[in-house]
Amino acid sequence: MKARVTVMLKAGVLDVQGEAVRHALGSLGFAGVNGVRQGKVIELDLAETDAAAAKTAVDAMCDKLLANAVIESYRVEIL
């Protein structure tokens, strides 16, 4: 079973990388980009066959390692 985790900075947390990308896009002539939020996508290949158990396990992985709960939020998709 596969899982995809999308991790993003929480609203209100300054996204320095996103701002750098926004600025670079403007410099390249892409006008009208008012904001950029940058995150990360993590794909996991799991041995688990039960979707609910896989989601529980991936949530635990996010809480312990994959996301910083203080400044990041995450979304888990079981594929």
N, C-alpha and C positions, 0 to 999 in steps of 0.2 A: 504494500500500500504506500502511496506517496502522499506527502503533505507539503504545502507551500505556506511559508510564514512571511508576511509583509510587515516590516518594522518601520515606523515613522516617528519623527519627533512629535511630541504632543503640541497642540495648539498653544501658542504663547511662548514656546521655547524658540529662541533665536536659531535659525538654520543658516549657519555661516556658509556651508557648502552650497546650499540652495541660492543664497544671495550672490555668491561668486558665479554660479551658472547663469543666473538672471543677468548679471552685469556682462558676462561674456557674450550671451546671446544678443544683447543690445549692441555691443561692439561689433558683432558680425552682421549687423543690419536687420536683425529680427525685432522690429519695433512692436510694441503692444504687449509684451510679456511683463505683467505687473507683479508676478510673484512666482517663485519656484520653491517647492519643498522636495528635498531629496531623502530617500530612504534606502532600505536594502531588502532584497528578496532572498530567502533561504529555502532551498528545496531539500527535503529529507526523503530518503527511501527507507521505509520502515518494514520490519518483519511482521508487525501486528496485522491481523486480518479483520478485526472488528473496528468499525469506524469510530464508535464512541470511545473505545479504549485508546485508539490512536490519538484522538483529539485530546483526551485527558493527559496522555503522555507528552504530547507536543506542548500543551499549555504549561506543564511542569518544566519542560526544557526552556521555554521562553522565560518563565518566572525565575529560573535559576541561572541562565546563561545567555540566551539569545537576545533578550531585550532588557534594557535598564528601565525598570518600572517607574523610576522617579521622573525621567524625561522622555520616555518613549512609550508608544502604544503599539500593539501588534494585532494582526488578524491571522487566523489559522484557517486554511482551506484543506480539507481532506479530499484528495483527487482519486 
